[in-house]
């Protein structure tokens, strides 16, 4: 049923819990896991924050992405499950939704910070937006 499971990560405890659950599901279906970190680009921030003259290169953002992937994997037993790692740049919701289509993702398992409907709508919850727009099942882990 599930051949490819996408797990977006921001290296939070919620993302690590999501990965553990995704690995359990992948083990049951002999699926592979795509572990994704999305690094914001300055263009993705446009309109949301003001840089105040602080310059961060894309290379630095990508290095942070690599650290986030490694932090998410740290101490988690993957067994025989194939985990492909990917770092993309852009806005997380857009990148996740694009990858679902491009990579034929069968399921998304992602963590949520649990802000709730009101705060989440103000803060722009990535998990809520993916849940609303994805063309595949989405499991939200708190």
Number of C-alpha atoms within 10 A of each C-alpha: 9 14 14 22 27 26 27 27 26 21 19 15 16 20 24 25 18 25 28 19 17 26 27 15 18 22 17 11 13 17 21 21 27 22 21 24 27 24 24 17 17 17 11 15 13 10 7 8 9 10 11 6 6 6 8 11 10 14 9 11 18 19 14 17 24 18 15 21 22 13 17 24 18 11 9 13 10 16 8 11 15 16 19 11 14 14 19 18 18 16 17 22 21 14 17 24 19 13 16 19 13 9 12 14 21 18 23 27 27 27 24 21 16 15 13 11 12 9 11 17 13 9 10 14 18 19 23 18 16 20 18 9 11 17 15 16 13 20 18 19 19 13
